[in-house]
Amino acid sequence: MRHSRIHFLLGIAAAAGCFAQSSIDQSFGSAGKVISNFGNQTYVAAAHTLPDGKILVAGSYFNGVTSDVQIVRYTADGAIDTAFGTGGVVRTDLGKHESSAAVRVLGDGKILVAGSINDPDTGDSDVLLLRYLSDGALDTTFASNTGWVQVDFDGRHDATFGMAVMPDGRIVVAANTRTEETLGDAEMARFSSSGMVEAKYFLALSPAQEQFTGFLAQPDGKFVLTGLRGAFSFSLDFLAARVDGNGVLDTSFGAGGIALVDFGTPADFAMAAALQPDGKIVLAGVAGSDMAVTRLTNSGLPDPAFGTNGLQRVPVSATLSDAASALALQQDGKILLGGQVQTSENSLAFTSARILPNGATDTSFGVGGAITTDFGTENSNVTAFAFQPDGRIIAAGTRASFANGFTSDAVMCRYGCGDLRPMVEAVTLESGRKNSLLSKVDAANKAIAADRPSATGILGAFINEVQAYRGAGILTPLAADGLIAAAQCVLSTLR
């Protein structure tokens, strides 16, 4: 029986890129993985890559008393970049609980972070916007020479979930908001490029209970807020609302400005959103026990060219639960989903899946369209994607353990074709057979470097040999499938 409990979900992100991915890239971090243990609780909310391939990861760090905004910069290959901040890390402690929800890098290299600030004494929380120089120092030319600005919406409890930077440099931040009596409204704050508050919009979209997780800026100046609507006693639907630049519902979208999508399960909720170049809106999250995706037309209707009547469930596990909390669009139209898959009663694993532009599973990605990564704890989750300039995919998130109290760390992996040589070296295999595979890998690499078509035949022979070892029980299915997937990925780049 499938478990239908709500998963440990930590955040969202969206980006764009293109490359032929199939497996964990073993050249990244340590054997394809990066684990950053900072000694206390760390959460990853967002990721962004720089033109040189370096990676910014933003979230929060619990210092033992309060939480701080945290940004870590990594080199292109996953090492902490000690030229940034202090030893590669920037933490901003404003004396309360601070956290990040979104990060953007501006054209001049400065870094914008949007998040929330919470008073531990009163419980009140407000929108927080910060700007840093490219080296991680607070930019004291921003927001009245402080580097940060806090925005209160009439004493409400505000929790930032998204940020957009407009073509003219102005910044718009979106937040969930509530009072002690009400739940489920949204708000937007607009800032000048220098961090001055220009306008605040309170969005009471309906009497229903709503929670927002995604914020998209359209080229025409309109904004789409996405999430869920319904009672939290498991009667939830995907939600998308479109407003103009003044926070007024756009009645040309959905029904009166609001689109609801029901997958037919009691618990449908969108955790991430992305905007296609053609204006269509992609939402990802959970429907029952599966990752779920819908695509809406520009008018807010399910796109009949996607999935089944605009809806697609993506069951990574055939028997247990899975959930999507991150979403990214590749330049070729393929859709990446990140989140977690349940691997046992008490274990949730870091996983990504990929689907084609029509919603069908992309079987060229990982095994059966998904890649699951073991980070050595009972709970891990993809919360953000980013693309390096060469198109390789960074999946970032958080791993957590409840074994000895509660601990959490920042984690990443990179999806690519993988380096076949260290992958072969790592498998358990008799030396003669291993050397046979390694010789094919070296020959293929030389042929690729010389742009010779013989590389295709060499890789084909490599795959055939691995398949033979798998069939004979000499290689485990897991090891063989990883080698085959990596070789097939390299083949796909040669065609």
C-alpha positions in Angstrom: 0.0 0.0 0.0 1.3 3.5 -0.8 1.9 5.9 2.0 0.1 9.2 1.5 1.5 11.3 4.4 2.8 14.8 3.6 6.5 14.8 2.9 9.3 16.8 4.4 9.4 19.7 1.8 11.9 22.5 2.0 11.7 24.9 -0.9 11.6 25.7 -4.6 13.5 27.0 -7.5 13.4 27.3 -11.3 16.1 27.8 -14.0 16.9 27.1 -17.6 19.6 25.2 -19.4 20.4 22.3 -21.8 22.8 19.3 -21.7 22.5 15.6 -22.1 22.2 14.4 -18.6 21.9 10.8 -17.5 23.8 10.1 -14.2 25.6 11.6 -11.3 28.7 13.4 -12.5 31.6 11.7 -10.6 33.9 14.6 -11.2 31.8 16.9 -8.9 32.6 17.2 -5.2 33.5 13.8 -3.8 32.3 11.0 -6.1 29.6 13.3 -7.5 28.3 14.6 -4.1 28.9 17.7 -1.9 28.0 17.6 1.8 28.5 20.8 3.8 28.3 20.3 7.5 28.6 23.6 9.3 28.1 22.2 12.8 24.5 23.3 13.3 21.3 23.2 11.4 21.6 24.4 7.8 18.7 24.7 5.3 19.0 25.3 1.5 16.2 27.3 -0.1 17.7 28.5 -3.4 20.7 28.1 -5.8 22.2 30.3 -8.5 25.1 29.8 -10.8 27.5 32.5 -11.9 29.0 33.0 -15.4 32.2 31.2 -14.4 30.3 28.2 -13.2 30.6 28.9 -9.5 27.5 28.1 -7.4 25.7 30.2 -4.8 23.5 28.4 -2.3 21.3 30.5 -0.1 19.3 29.4 2.9 19.6 29.7 6.7 21.8 28.6 9.5 20.8 28.0 13.1 23.5 29.4 15.4 22.2 27.7 18.5 20.0 30.7 19.5 18.6 32.2 16.4 18.8 31.5 12.6 20.8 33.6 10.2 20.7 34.2 6.5 23.4 32.1 5.0 25.0 32.2 1.5 27.8 29.7 0.5 29.8 30.0 -2.7 31.2 26.9 -4.3 33.7 26.5 -7.1 32.4 25.1 -10.4 33.4 21.6 -9.2 31.8 21.8 -5.8 34.6 22.9 -3.4 33.8 25.7 -1.0 35.2 28.9 -2.5 37.3 30.5 0.3 37.5 33.8 -1.7 33.9 34.5 -0.8 32.8 35.8 2.6 34.7 34.1 5.5 36.0 30.8 4.3 33.4 30.7 1.6 30.4 31.4 3.8 28.4 34.6 4.5 26.1 34.8 7.5 23.9 37.8 8.3 22.7 38.0 11.9 20.3 40.8 12.6 19.5 39.7 16.1 16.3 37.8 15.3 15.4 34.7 13.2 16.4 35.5 9.6 16.0 33.2 6.6 16.3 33.3 2.8 13.7 32.2 0.2 15.2 33.4 -3.1 18.5 34.6 -4.5 19.4 36.5 -7.7 22.7 37.8 -9.1 22.5 41.2 -10.8 24.4 42.2 -13.9 27.1 43.9 -11.9 27.7 40.8 -9.8 25.8 42.0 -6.7 23.7 39.4 -4.9 20.0 40.0 -3.9 18.5 37.8 -1.2 14.8 37.9 -0.2 13.6 36.2 2.9 11.9 36.8 6.2 12.8 38.1 9.6 11.0 36.9 12.7 11.0 38.3 16.2 11.5 35.4 18.6 9.8 37.4 21.5 6.6 38.4 19.7 6.5 35.8 16.9 5.9 38.5 14.4 7.6 38.1 11.0 8.3 40.5 8.2 9.7 40.6 4.6 13.4 41.0 4.5 15.5 42.1 1.5 19.3 42.2 1.5 22.0 43.1 -1.1 25.6 41.9 -1.0 28.7 42.8 -3.0 30.1 40.1 -5.2 32.6 39.1 -2.5 29.8 38.6 0.1 30.1 41.8 2.0 26.8 43.6 2.7 26.3 46.4 0.2 25.9 49.5 2.4 24.8 51.6 -0.6 21.6 49.6 -0.5 18.5 50.5 1.6 19.4 53.7 3.4 23.1 52.6 3.7 22.4 49.5 5.7 22.4 46.8 3.1 19.0 45.4 4.1 15.4 46.5 4.5 12.6 45.1 6.6 8.9 45.5 5.5 5.9 45.0 7.8 2.4 44.7 6.4 0.2 46.3 9.1 1.3 43.9 11.9 0.6 40.8 9.9 2.8 37.7 10.0 4.7 37.7 6.7 6.7 34.9 5.1 8.5 35.5 1.8 8.2 32.9 -0.9 9.5 34.6 -4.1 11.3 37.5 -5.7 11.5 39.0 -9.2 13.9 41.6 -10.6 12.3 43.7 -13.2 14.0 45.0 -16.4 14.3 48.5 -15.0 16.0 47.1 -11.8 13.1 47.4 -9.5 12.5 44.4 -7.2 9.2 42.7 -6.3 9.0 40.4 -3.3 6.0 38.2 -2.6 5.0 36.7 0.8 2.3 34.7 2.5 0.6 36.7 5.2 -1.8 36.0 8.0 -3.2 37.5 11.2 -4.1 35.7 14.4 -7.7 35.5 13.0 -7.1 34.7 9.3 -4.9 32.4 7.2 -4.1 32.2 3.5 -3.6 35.6 2.0 -0.7 37.0 -0.1 1.1 40.3 -0.4 3.7 42.0 -2.7 6.2 44.7 -1.9 7.9 46.7 -4.7 11.3 48.2 -4.1 13.4 50.6 -6.1 16.7 49.3 -7.4 18.4 51.0 -4.5 16.2 49.2 -1.9 13.6 51.9 -1.1 10.0 50.7 -0.6 7.8 52.1 -3.4 4.5 50.2 -2.8 2.9 47.4 -0.8 -0.1 45.4 -2.1 -2.3 43.2 0.0 -3.9 40.4 -2.0 -7.1 39.0 -0.5 -7.7 36.7 -3.4 -10.7 34.8 -1.9 -12.3 33.8 1.4 -10.7 30.4 1.0 -7.5 29.2 2.7 -4.5 29.5 0.5 -0.7 29.0 0.8 1.7 30.2 -1.9 5.0 28.7 -2.8 5.9 30.1 -6.3 6.2 33.6 -7.8 6.7 34.3 -11.5 7.1 37.5 -13.4 5.8 37.7 -16.9 7.4 39.8 -19.6 4.2 42.0 -19.8 4.6 43.1 -16.2 2.0 40.7 -14.7 2.8 38.3 -11.9 1.7 34.7 -11.3 1.4 33.4 -7.7 1.2 29.6 -7.3 0.6 27.2 -4.5 -2.5 25.5 -3.0 -6.0 26.2 -2.0 -8.3 24.3 0.3 -8.8 23.2 3.9 -5.8 21.5 5.4 -7.9 18.5 6.4 -6.7 17.0 3.1 -8.9 18.8 0.5 -6.3 20.7 -1.5 -5.9 21.8 -5.2 -3.1 23.3 -7.2 -3.6 27.1 -7.4 -2.4 29.8 -9.8 -3.5 33.4 -9.5 -2.4 36.2 -11.9 -2.3 39.9 -11.0 -1.2 43.0 -12.7 1.6 45.3 -11.5 -0.7 46.8 -8.9 -1.8 43.5 -7.4 -5.2 43.5 -9.0 -6.5 40.1 -10.2 -6.3 39.6 -14.0 -9.8 38.4 -14.9 -8.6 37.2 -18.3 -6.8 34.4 -16.4 -8.6 31.2 -15.2 -11.9 32.1 -13.5 -11.7 35.7 -12.3 -8.0 35.6 -12.2 -7.6 32.3 -10.4 -7.0 28.8 -11.8 -7.5 25.7 -9.8 -6.3 22.2 -10.8 -7.7 19.1 -9.1 -5.8 15.8 -9.7 -8.6 13.9 -8.1 -6.8 13.1 -4.8 -7.5 14.7 -1.4 -4.1 16.3 -1.2 -2.9 18.1 -4.3 -0.5 21.0 -3.7 1.9 22.8 -5.9 5.4 23.5 -4.5 7.2 25.0 -7.4 6.5 26.9 -10.7 8.2 27.9 -13.9 7.3 30.1 -16.9 8.0 28.7 -20.4 9.2 31.0 -23.1 5.8 30.7 -24.8 4.0 32.0 -21.7 2.7 28.6 -20.5 2.9 28.0 -16.8 4.3 24.8 -15.3 3.4 23.8 -11.7 4.9 20.8 -9.8 4.2 19.3 -6.5 2.2 16.4 -5.0 -1.0 14.6 -5.9 -1.7 11.9 -3.4 1.5 9.9 -3.3 3.1 11.0 -6.5 5.1 13.8 -8.0 2.6 15.7 -10.0 2.9 18.3 -12.8 0.4 20.5 -14.7 0.8 23.0 -17.5 -1.5 25.9 -17.9 -2.0 28.0 -21.0 -1.5 31.7 -20.9 -5.2 32.0 -20.2 -5.0 29.7 -17.1 -6.5 26.6 -18.6 -4.9 23.1 -18.5 -2.9 22.6 -21.7 -4.4 19.6 -23.6 -1.0 19.0 -25.3 0.5 18.1 -22.0 -0.1 14.8 -20.1 -3.7 13.8 -19.8 -5.8 16.9 -20.2 -3.0 19.0 -18.9 -2.2 16.9 -15.9 0.6 14.4 -15.3 1.5 12.2 -12.3 5.1 11.0 -12.1 5.3 8.0 -9.7 9.1 7.7 -9.1 8.3 4.8 -6.7 5.7 2.2 -7.8 4.8 1.4 -4.2 5.9 4.2 -1.9 5.5 8.0 -1.8 7.3 10.7 -3.7 7.0 14.5 -3.9 8.3 17.4 -6.0 9.5 20.6 -4.3 11.8 22.0 -7.1 11.2 22.6 -10.8 13.4 23.7 -13.7 13.0 24.0 -17.4 15.7 23.1 -19.9 16.1 25.0 -23.1 15.0 21.9 -25.1 11.7 22.1 -23.3 12.3 19.1 -21.0 11.1 19.5 -17.4 13.2 18.7 -14.3 11.5 17.8 -11.1 13.3 17.6 -7.8 12.2 16.4 -4.4 12.3 13.2 -2.5 11.2 9.6 -2.8 10.3 7.3 0.1 12.7 4.4 0.2 11.3 2.8 3.4 8.8 3.5 6.2 11.1 6.2 7.8 13.4 7.2 5.0 13.0 9.9 2.3 15.8 10.2 -0.4 17.1 13.0 -2.5 15.7 12.5 -6.0 15.2 14.1 -9.4 13.1 13.1 -12.4 12.8 14.4 -15.9 9.8 14.5 -18.3 9.5 15.4 -21.9 7.7 18.6 -23.1 4.5 16.6 -23.6 4.6 15.2 -20.0 5.9 11.7 -20.8 8.7 10.2 -18.7 12.2 10.9 -20.2 13.7 7.4 -20.0 17.1 8.7 -21.0 17.5 10.4 -17.6 18.8 8.1 -14.9 17.0 4.8 -14.5 13.5 4.9 -15.8 13.5 8.7 -15.8 14.8 9.4 -12.3 18.0 9.6 -10.3 18.0 9.0 -6.5 21.1 10.0 -4.5 22.0 8.6 -1.1 23.4 11.2 1.3 23.7 8.9 4.2 20.8 10.1 6.4 17.2 9.1 6.7 15.8 12.3 5.1 17.0 14.4 2.2 15.3 16.6 -0.4 16.1 18.5 -3.5 14.9 22.1 -3.0 16.7 23.9 -5.9 18.1 23.5 -9.4 20.7 25.6 -11.2 22.5 25.3 -14.5 26.2 25.8 -15.1 27.2 27.6 -18.3 28.0 24.2 -20.0 24.5 23.1 -19.2 25.3 20.6 -16.4 22.6 20.5 -13.8 23.2 21.3 -10.1 20.6 19.8 -7.7 20.9 21.4 -4.2 19.0 20.7 -1.1 19.1 19.6 2.6 19.7 16.4 4.3 18.4 15.8 7.8 18.9 13.3 10.6 16.9 12.6 13.7 19.3 9.9 15.0 21.0 12.0 17.7 18.7 15.0 18.1 18.1 16.9 14.9 20.8 17.9 12.5 20.7 19.2 8.9 23.3 19.9 6.2 23.5 21.5 2.8 24.0 18.9 0.0 24.4 19.0 -3.8 25.1 16.7 -6.7 25.6 17.4 -10.4 23.9 15.5 -13.2 25.9 14.9 -16.3 27.2 12.1 -18.4 29.7 11.2 -15.6 33.4 10.4 -16.0 33.4 6.7 -17.0 37.0 6.0 -15.8 36.5 6.6 -12.1 33.1 4.9 -12.3 34.8 1.8 -13.7 37.6 2.0 -11.2 35.0 2.1 -8.4 33.2 -1.1 -9.3 34.0 -4.5 -7.8 35.4 -6.4 -10.8 38.2 -8.9 -11.5 41.3 -6.9 -12.7 41.4 -8.4 -16.2 37.8 -7.5 -16.9 38.2 -4.0 -15.3 41.2 -3.3 -17.4 39.3 -4.4 -20.5 36.6 -1.8 -19.7 39.2 0.9 -18.9 40.9 0.4 -22.2 37.7 1.0 -24.0 37.0 4.1 -21.9 40.5 5.5 -22.7 40.1 4.7 -26.4 36.7 6.4 -26.5 38.1 9.5 -24.8 40.9 9.7 -27.3 38.6 9.3 -30.2 36.2 12.0 -28.8 39.1 14.4 -28.3 40.2 13.8 -32.0 36.6 14.1 -33.1 36.7 10.7 -34.7 33.4 8.8 -35.3 35.0 5.6 -34.0 34.1 6.7 -30.5 30.5 5.6 -31.1 31.6 2.0 -31.9 34.0 1.9 -28.9 31.3 3.0 -26.5 28.9 0.5 -28.1 31.4 -2.2 -27.4 31.8 -1.0 -23.8 28.0 -1.1 -23.2 27.8 -4.7 -24.7 30.6 -5.9 -22.4 29.0 -4.3 -19.3 25.7 -5.9 -20.3 27.4 -9.3 -20.6 28.9 -8.9 -17.1 25.5 -7.9 -15.7 23.8 -11.0 -17.3 26.5 -13.3 -16.0 26.2 -11.9 -12.5 29.7 -10.5 -12.6 28.5 -7.0 -12.1 25.6 -6.0 -9.9 22.6 -4.6 -11.7 23.1 -1.2 -9.9 26.7 -0.9 -10.9 26.1 -2.1 -14.5 23.1 0.2 -15.0 25.1 3.2 -13.8 27.9 2.5 -16.3 25.5 1.8 -19.1 23.5 5.1 -18.4 26.8 7.1 -18.4 28.0 5.6 -21.6 24.6 6.1 -23.3 24.7 9.7 -22.2 28.0 10.3 -23.8 26.7 8.6 -26.9 23.8 11.0 -27.0 26.2 13.9 -27.2 28.0 12.5 -30.2 24.8 12.2 -32.4 
